[in-house]
Amino acid sequence: MNYVRLSKEISYALRHAPWEYELELDSEGFVPTSQLLEAINENGKHGRVITVSDIEYIIANSDKTRFEIKGDKVRALYGHTIPMHISKEPIVPPAILYHGTTHKAAQIILKDGLKPMKRQYVHLSVDTDTAVQVGKRRDSDPVILKIDAAKAHSDGVKFYKGNDKVVLADYIPPEYISM
Ligand code: HQG
């Protein structure tokens, strides 16, 4: 079983194109697990029948916690690009958060702030190791920006729960960001 490939397909279905799988996400991004499995198995791309244990295996063994199973439902915890807004639980953020990015983007971000770009939320990291991992997707020597989340939160900027390592926000104004 190629779990990376399966995880990418689940991300695609739950974050980017549920309609291609005839799935309808609820307001928190959940779909019935049985419907997701049925749609994935219909394509028959993974060599054998995929079960809920395979999703549980991915959640337990991936480098990042991308999905959550709750009762008979499953969802992606972050990363959405679909037009329908996925509501996330507001949190009090850790005092400092980080964002790993390219040198080029960092210059713009310091001026304009952090924007969600194609996604629904800005993605922030709880530690520098995670931020480096995120930034390395685009730059071999990424810039790690520091976010004064305590100040931003006390000034009314909203933060939301992603997973243990990822915190989400709508927008981070530049005054809370430094290099
Ligand atoms: C940049 C992965 C110009 C931002 C990761 C980033 C993460 C700006 C890019 C999750 C900007 C957007 C999300 C501005 C932000 N001007 N560039 N004002 N504001 N940017 O992929 O945070 O493996 O949408 O710095 O690990 O890189 O998919 O966001 O470079 O957790 O599970 O615009 O995706 O997780 O890129 O990554 P993305 P991200 P998975």
Boltz pocket constraint, residues with backbone or C-beta under 6 A from the ligand:
constraints:
  - pocket:
      binder: B
      contacts: [[A, 64], [A, 66], [A, 79], [A, 100], [A, 101], [A, 102], [A, 105], [A, 108], [A, 109], [A, 112], [A, 113], [A, 114], [A, 115], [A, 116], [A, 117], [A, 118], [A, 119], [A, 122], [A, 123], [A, 124], [A, 133], [A, 134], [A, 138], [A, 166]]
      max_distance: 6.0
